[in-house]
Amino acid sequence: MRIGRTLPPAAAPLLLSNLVSGLAGWHRGTLESKRFAEEIKAVHGTGHVFLVSSGKAALYLILRALKSLQPSRDEVLVPAFTCYSVPSAILKAGLRVRLCDIDPDTLDFDYACLDAILTSTSAKRLLAVVPTHLFGIPSDVTRVKRMVSGTGVKVVEDAAQSMGAKVKGQRTGTLGDVGFFSLGRGKALSTVEGGAVLTGDTCIAMAMKEDLRYFGHYSAMDVIRLVLQAVVLTFFTDPRFFWLPKALPFLRLGETHLDADFPLKKMSGFQAGVARGWQNRLTTLCCVRKCNADKWAEALKHWKGFRVPKVCGDFSFLRYPLLVMNPERRSGILEESEAKGLGVMQAYPDSLDRLDVFAQSLNLVCCAKAQAVAKQMITLPVHGYVNHGDYQRMNDLLAPYD
Ligand SMILES: *Cc1c(COP(=O)(O)O)cnc(C)c1O
C-alpha cells in the first residue's frame, strides 16, 4: 500500500460550493432536476432530456423504449472493447449483445467488420448500434448513421465519456437518434453518480417517458449516502489524500464489473444541485485535459515502443490511451506506476468476447483486435492535478527503452 502523493487515473473534482448547491438542490427537489434538464437541452439544442441515476440506467431506458417501438428486434451491436456497464444495461433490458471488432488506431468500430454485420441476413434482429466515444475520442457517428439508413436500426450514441466534446461544431450526445452521458465519478463531469439521455426524436422520447414511470426516486437514505460520497470525492480526489480511499478495498475504486443488477432511479435534486454551474466547470475541465493531453502527445514523439491513437476533432481525452507493444514492459510500467502513484492504469480488463457470460452466446465472434488492445492499453491521467513533477516522473517511467 502506498502512502503519499497518488494521482487518480481520472478526476472531475467537486468543490465545496458544489456540495452546498447540492444540499440546496435536495431541498428544491424536482424543480432542481428540471432546471438541470432544461440547461442540458438549451446547451445541446435538443428536444428532450431525461435525468436518471447512472449512465447504465440511461442506456437501459433508451433500449427499453426502442424495444417497445420495434418488438421484433432484440440485439444490440456494441464495440468489443468498451465499458462493462454497456453489456450490463443490454442484459438488464432483456436484449442480446452483439459485438463488432474495433480499429486499434481510432478505438472506434472496425468499419469493415461493422459493414459485414449490417449487411448480413441476421441484421434483421438488430435493434440498435452503439457508437462509443471511448476516452472522449469521437466515434464517427455520422458514418454509422449513413450505414444503417433505411434498415430500421437505431443509432444510440454512447457519449458517457465525452460530455463537452464537439464534432464539426455539433455536440456529442446529439449525433445519433438518441444519446447518453454518464455523470459518474471519473467521467467528464460528475454528480457523484448520474446519467442523462438526449434525443430530438419525439417518438423515442414518448416511449422513454412511459418507461420512466417505472423508475423509482432516491429515498432520503439514498441521498444521505450520495452526500457522504460527495464529501469523500470533494476531499479525497486530491493526490495528497487519494492514497487513502485507494487503500480501502471495499470502495473497489477503478474496478469494473458486468452486473445487470443495478438500480433504476430518477436523478435526485441533490445531484442536479451538485451540477449547478456545470457549463463553465465543464469548459474548464475539458480545457485542462486538452492541455495535458497535448503534453503527453508531445512527449510521445520522444518515447518509443508505443502506439498512440490517430485522432482529430474538438474534444478532450478523459484519460490518454496508448498501446504498449511489449507486454513485459507494460506490466513493468503498471507496477512502477502503482508504486510511485502516477495514476497509469489498464483500461478494461478484457474485450467483451472473452467474458464468461457470453461464452454460450451463439452470435459471438472472436474480436482479435479488441483482444489485443485490451492486452496492450494503458491510460495516462490528464486531469488538472497532474503537475510538473508528475510530468517528470512520467517521463522517467516511459522514456527508457531498449
Ligand atoms: C461509464 C460508462 C458507461 C456507464 O455509465 P455509469 O454512469 O458508470 O453507469 C457507459 N459507457 C461508457 C463508455 C462508460 O465509460
The ligand as a Gaussian input file, in Angstrom:
#p B3LYP/6-31G(d) Opt

LIG

0 1
 C      -19.128000       4.876000     -17.592000
 C      -19.623000       4.406000     -18.880000
 C      -20.939000       3.949000     -19.056000
 C      -21.923000       3.809000     -17.920000
 O      -22.026000       4.880000     -17.067000
 P      -22.289000       4.665000     -15.481000
 O      -22.733000       6.020000     -15.058000
 O      -20.991000       4.254000     -14.894000
 O      -23.347000       3.645000     -15.356000
 C      -21.329000       3.561000     -20.316000
 N      -20.491000       3.594000     -21.359000
 C      -19.209000       4.005000     -21.242000
 C      -18.327000       4.027000     -22.441000
 C      -18.741000       4.409000     -19.994000
 O      -17.467000       4.800000     -19.867000

